[in-house]
Amino acid sequence: MMWRQASTATWDGKARGYDLGDKEACTVRLVGEGGCMSAEQSGGLSTSGDGHHLSPDEDGRRGRLREARALAKSDPGEGLPLVASLCHELAWDLLEEGLLSDAEALVREELAAVRFLVANDPEAFLPRVADACENLAGILWEGGDPAEAEPLYREALSLRRSLAGQDPAEGPLSEVASSCVDLALFLEDLGRLEEAEPLLREALGTYRSLRGGHALSWAAMVARTGFVLARVLDCAGRPEEAEPLLREALECYRTLAASDPDEDGLPALIPEAGPPMGVLATILAEEGRAKEAEELFREGLSMYAILAQTHPEREDFRLGEEAFRESLAQLSAGV
C-alpha cells in the first residue's frame, strides 16, 4: 500500500493561489483529516498500554505483529516479511489518527526489516526499501525534522532510478517521476527552488512521455506536476515561464472533464483545475490582459459555485467560490 495521495486543494486567491497544503496533501499524505478519535467515536474499542484506543482490526494486527517478531528471532527469512507488512499496516492506521510519533517507530522498524531482507532478495525488497524511506521521510518532514528526512528522500530516488535502469517500463519510470516530485516538494518547502526545478522538469518530462502512449491515463500527473513547476518558476520571478505550464495543466484537466460527461452530457467538474485556473488568471491580470483573466475567473467561479451547492459539506469548495468571486470583483474594480 502506497501512502501517496493526490491533492484536492482548492485555489484560495492568496499569494497567487499557491497556499495548497502540499506538505500535507502532496505525494505523501501523512495525517488523516479527522485527527485523533474523540472518546465518543472510540466507544467499544480496546485500549493499548499508552492509552491509545485500538480498533478490533488494529488490535488483531498488534497481536500478529508480536507473533511475527517472535518468529523473526528464530527464522528471520520467514518472520521479517510479516513484521514489515504488519508495521506498515499499523503505521497507516496510526497516521490516519494523527499519531505521528507512534507511526514513526513502526515505519523505522519496517525499514530496518526490509533493509535486512534486501540482501537475499533485492528484486522483491528494493522497492519496499524505497517505499519505507519515502514514508519515513514524509513523517519526519511533517514532524519538523527535515535534516533526517532529506537523505531518505534522496535514497528513495536513487533506488527508483536503479530499478528503472534495470526495467525501463512504465511502472518503474513513473515511480522515479513520483520520487522526483516528492523530493522537489520537500526542497521547495525549504526554499531551495533551484534544486527543486530540475527534479520537477524531469518528472514532467516523464509524465508527458507516458501520456503520449495513454492520452488520458497520465494527464492528471502532467497537470499536477506542471502546476508545481509553474509555482516554483513564478516564485522565482519567472511568471512568463509559468504561463504555458498553467495552460497545459488546464488543457489536461479539460480533456479529463470532457472524457467523463455527466448525465446531461456536460463535462465533469474537476476541482483540481481551480488552482492553475486562478493562478493563470492572476498572472494575466497583472500583465494587463484583463479580458483573458476575466474569462478564467468566471469559469472558476461557475465551477466552484456548482460544487459548493452540490456538496455543502465541503468548505474548500465554498472557499474556492469566495476566492474567485472576490478576485473577479477586484478585477472589475481595477484593483
matplotlib code that plots the C-alpha trace (Angstrom):
import matplotlib.pyplot as plt

x = [0.0, 1.4, 0.7, 0.8, -2.5, -3.3, -4.1, -7.7, -6.8, -8.7, -7.4, -7.6, -6.8, -3.8, -0.2, -1.1, -3.3, -0.3, -1.4, -2.3, -1.1, 1.3, 3.2, 0.1, -1.6, 1.1, 2.5, 2.7, -0.5, 0.5, -2.2, -5.8, -8.2, -10.2, -7.2, -7.4, -10.7, -12.9, -14.0, -17.4, -16.0, -13.9, -16.6, -16.3, -12.6, -9.9, -7.0, -3.2, -0.9, -0.3, -4.0, -4.4, -7.8, -7.5, -10.0, -10.6, -8.5, -5.7, -5.7, -5.6, -2.6, -0.7, -1.2, 0.0, 3.0, 4.1, 3.9, 5.9, 8.6, 9.0, 9.2, 11.7, 14.1, 14.3, 13.7, 14.3, 13.6, 10.1, 9.3, 10.7, 8.5, 5.5, 7.0, 7.5, 4.0, 2.3, 4.3, 3.3, -0.4, -0.4, 1.6, -1.1, -3.8, -1.9, -1.3, -4.9, -5.5, -2.7, -0.3, 2.9, 5.4, 3.9, 3.7, 7.3, 8.6, 6.7, 8.0, 11.5, 11.0, 9.6, 12.6, 15.1, 13.3, 13.3, 16.9, 17.9, 15.8, 17.0, 20.4, 18.8, 16.0, 16.7, 14.1, 11.3, 12.6, 14.4, 11.0, 9.9, 13.0, 12.3, 8.6, 9.6, 12.3, 9.8, 7.1, 9.5, 10.9, 7.3, 6.6, 9.9, 9.1, 5.6, 7.2, 9.7, 12.9, 14.0, 17.6, 16.9, 14.1, 16.3, 18.7, 15.8, 14.1, 17.4, 17.9, 14.4, 15.0, 18.4, 16.8, 13.9, 16.5, 18.4, 15.2, 14.1, 17.5, 17.1, 13.5, 12.6, 8.9, 6.0, 5.7, 9.3, 9.6, 6.5, 7.9, 11.1, 8.9, 6.9, 10.0, 11.3, 8.2, 8.4, 11.9, 11.1, 8.2, 10.4, 13.1, 10.5, 9.2, 12.8, 13.0, 15.6, 13.8, 16.9, 17.3, 13.5, 13.2, 15.3, 13.6, 10.2, 11.3, 12.5, 9.2, 7.1, 9.1, 8.5, 4.8, 4.5, 6.2, 3.9, 0.9, 1.9, 1.0, -2.1, -3.7, -5.9, -4.1, -1.3, -3.0, -3.6, 0.0, 1.2, -1.2, -0.2, 3.5, 3.3, 1.4, 4.0, 6.8, 4.8, 4.6, 8.4, 9.1, 6.6, 8.0, 11.5, 10.2, 9.7, 5.9, 6.4, 7.7, 4.9, 2.1, 2.5, 2.7, -0.5, -2.2, -1.0, -2.4, -5.8, -5.8, -5.2, -8.0, -10.4, -9.5, -10.3, -13.5, -14.7, -13.9, -16.3, -19.5, -22.4, -25.9, -26.7, -23.7, -21.8, -18.1, -17.3, -16.3, -12.7, -11.8, -8.1, -8.4, -9.2, -5.6, -4.0, -7.0, -6.8, -3.1, -3.1, -5.9, -3.9, -0.8, -2.8, -4.5, -1.1, 0.1, -2.9, -4.7, -8.0, -10.3, -8.5, -8.3, -12.0, -12.9, -10.9, -12.1, -15.7, -15.1, -13.6, -16.4, -19.0, -17.3, -16.9, -20.5, -21.9, -19.5, -20.4, -24.1, -23.8, -21.5, -22.5, -20.3, -17.1, -15.7, -12.9, -15.5, -17.1, -13.8, -12.9, -16.1, -15.5, -11.9, -12.9, -15.8, -13.5, -10.9, -13.4, -14.7, -11.2, -10.5, -13.8, -12.8, -9.4, -7.7]
y = [0.0, 3.4, 6.4, 8.8, 10.6, 13.4, 16.8, 18.1, 21.5, 24.5, 27.9, 30.4, 33.5, 34.4, 34.6, 33.8, 30.9, 28.8, 28.1, 24.5, 22.5, 20.3, 19.3, 17.5, 16.6, 16.1, 12.8, 11.7, 12.4, 11.6, 12.7, 11.7, 14.7, 13.6, 13.7, 11.7, 10.0, 11.5, 9.5, 9.2, 7.9, 5.3, 3.7, 0.0, -0.1, -1.8, 0.3, -0.1, 0.4, 4.0, 4.9, 4.8, 3.3, 0.3, -0.8, -4.6, -4.8, -2.8, -4.8, -8.0, -6.7, -5.8, -9.4, -10.8, -8.3, -9.7, -13.2, -12.2, -10.5, -13.7, -15.8, -13.4, -14.1, -17.8, -17.5, -14.0, -15.0, -16.1, -13.6, -10.3, -10.0, -10.4, -7.8, -5.4, -5.8, -5.5, -2.5, -0.8, -1.5, -0.4, 2.7, 3.7, 3.2, 5.5, 8.1, 8.3, 9.1, 11.7, 9.8, 10.6, 9.6, 6.1, 5.6, 6.8, 4.0, 1.4, 2.7, 2.7, -1.0, -1.7, 0.0, -2.0, -5.2, -4.7, -3.4, -6.8, -8.8, -6.9, -8.7, -12.1, -10.9, -7.4, -7.8, -8.2, -5.8, -2.9, -1.3, -1.8, -0.1, 2.9, 3.0, 2.9, 5.6, 7.9, 7.2, 7.8, 10.9, 12.2, 11.6, 13.4, 16.3, 16.6, 16.3, 19.1, 17.1, 18.0, 17.2, 13.5, 13.4, 14.7, 11.8, 9.3, 11.1, 11.0, 7.4, 6.5, 8.4, 6.7, 3.3, 4.2, 5.2, 2.0, -0.1, 1.8, 1.3, -2.4, -2.3, 0.9, 0.0, 2.4, 1.4, 1.9, 5.1, 6.6, 5.7, 7.7, 10.7, 10.4, 10.3, 13.4, 15.3, 14.2, 15.4, 18.6, 19.5, 18.9, 21.2, 23.8, 23.9, 24.7, 27.5, 25.6, 26.4, 26.0, 22.4, 21.6, 22.9, 20.2, 17.5, 18.8, 19.1, 15.5, 14.3, 16.4, 15.1, 11.5, 12.0, 13.7, 10.8, 8.3, 10.4, 10.2, 6.5, 6.8, 10.2, 10.1, 7.9, 10.3, 13.6, 14.3, 13.8, 16.1, 18.7, 18.4, 18.3, 21.1, 23.2, 22.7, 23.6, 26.7, 27.6, 27.2, 29.3, 32.0, 32.2, 32.6, 35.6, 33.9, 34.1, 34.1, 30.6, 29.6, 30.6, 27.8, 25.2, 26.5, 26.4, 22.9, 21.9, 23.4, 21.6, 18.3, 18.9, 20.0, 16.8, 14.7, 16.6, 16.1, 12.4, 11.9, 13.8, 13.9, 12.6, 15.7, 15.3, 18.2, 17.9, 16.8, 19.3, 18.8, 20.8, 20.4, 22.7, 25.6, 26.4, 26.6, 28.5, 31.0, 31.5, 31.9, 34.4, 36.4, 36.4, 37.6, 40.3, 41.5, 41.7, 43.8, 41.1, 41.7, 40.1, 36.7, 36.9, 37.7, 34.6, 32.4, 33.9, 33.5, 29.9, 29.1, 30.9, 28.9, 25.6, 26.2, 27.6, 24.4, 22.2, 24.2, 23.8, 20.1, 19.4, 21.9, 19.9, 20.8, 24.0, 24.0, 24.4, 27.3, 29.0, 28.4, 30.1, 33.0, 33.4, 33.5, 35.9, 38.3, 38.1, 38.9, 41.8, 43.2, 42.8, 44.7, 47.4, 47.7, 46.8]
z = [0.0, -1.0, 1.1, -1.8, -2.4, -4.9, -3.6, -3.9, -2.7, -4.0, -5.0, -2.2, -4.1, -1.9, -2.8, -6.3, -5.0, -4.1, -0.5, -1.3, 1.6, -0.4, 2.7, 3.9, 0.6, -2.0, -2.8, 0.8, 2.7, 6.3, 8.7, 8.4, 8.1, 11.1, 13.5, 16.7, 17.6, 20.3, 23.3, 21.8, 18.5, 20.2, 22.3, 22.5, 21.4, 23.3, 24.7, 24.4, 27.3, 26.3, 26.4, 22.6, 21.6, 19.3, 16.8, 16.6, 13.3, 14.8, 18.0, 15.9, 13.9, 17.0, 18.2, 14.9, 15.0, 18.4, 16.9, 13.8, 15.9, 17.9, 14.7, 13.2, 16.1, 15.2, 11.5, 10.0, 6.5, 7.5, 10.2, 9.0, 5.9, 8.2, 10.6, 7.7, 6.4, 9.8, 10.8, 7.5, 8.1, 11.7, 10.9, 8.3, 11.0, 13.3, 10.7, 9.9, 13.6, 13.6, 15.8, 14.0, 16.7, 17.1, 13.4, 13.0, 15.3, 13.2, 9.9, 11.3, 12.2, 8.8, 7.1, 9.2, 8.3, 4.6, 4.6, 6.1, 3.6, 0.5, 0.7, -0.1, -2.4, -3.9, -6.6, -4.0, -1.3, -3.0, -4.0, -0.4, 0.9, -1.3, -0.2, 3.5, 3.0, 1.5, 4.1, 6.9, 5.2, 4.9, 8.6, 9.6, 7.3, 8.8, 12.3, 11.6, 11.1, 7.5, 8.2, 8.7, 6.0, 3.1, 2.9, 3.0, 0.1, -1.9, -1.1, -2.3, -5.6, -6.1, -5.6, -8.0, -10.7, -10.2, -10.5, -13.6, -15.2, -14.8, -16.1, -18.0, -18.1, -17.4, -13.7, -12.6, -14.7, -13.1, -9.7, -10.5, -11.5, -8.3, -6.2, -8.1, -7.2, -3.5, -3.2, -5.2, -2.9, 0.1, -1.3, -2.3, 1.3, 2.4, -0.2, -2.3, -5.6, -7.8, -6.6, -7.0, -10.6, -12.4, -10.5, -11.5, -15.1, -15.1, -13.6, -16.0, -19.0, -17.9, -17.4, -20.7, -22.4, -20.6, -21.5, -25.2, -25.2, -23.0, -23.7, -20.5, -18.1, -17.2, -17.9, -14.3, -13.3, -16.2, -14.8, -11.2, -11.8, -14.3, -11.8, -9.1, -11.6, -12.6, -8.9, -8.4, -11.5, -10.6, -7.0, -8.6, -10.5, -13.9, -14.5, -18.2, -18.0, -15.6, -18.0, -20.6, -17.9, -16.3, -19.7, -20.2, -16.8, -17.7, -21.0, -19.2, -16.8, -19.5, -21.5, -18.5, -17.8, -21.4, -21.2, -18.3, -19.0, -16.6, -17.3, -19.3, -21.5, -19.9, -18.9, -15.4, -12.8, -11.6, -8.5, -9.1, -12.2, -9.8, -8.6, -12.1, -13.4, -10.6, -10.8, -14.5, -14.3, -11.7, -13.9, -16.9, -14.8, -13.6, -17.2, -18.1, -20.1, -18.2, -20.7, -20.6, -16.9, -16.5, -18.6, -16.3, -13.1, -14.3, -15.3, -11.9, -10.1, -12.0, -11.3, -7.5, -7.2, -8.6, -6.5, -3.3, -4.0, -4.7, -1.8, 1.0, 3.5, 1.6, 3.0, 0.4, -2.4, -0.6, -0.1, -3.7, -4.8, -2.4, -3.7, -7.4, -6.6, -4.8, -7.5, -10.2, -8.2, -7.7, -11.5, -12.3, -9.8, -11.3, -8.0]

ax = plt.figure().add_subplot(projection="3d")
ax.plot(x, y, z, "-o")
ax.set_aspect("equal")
plt.show()
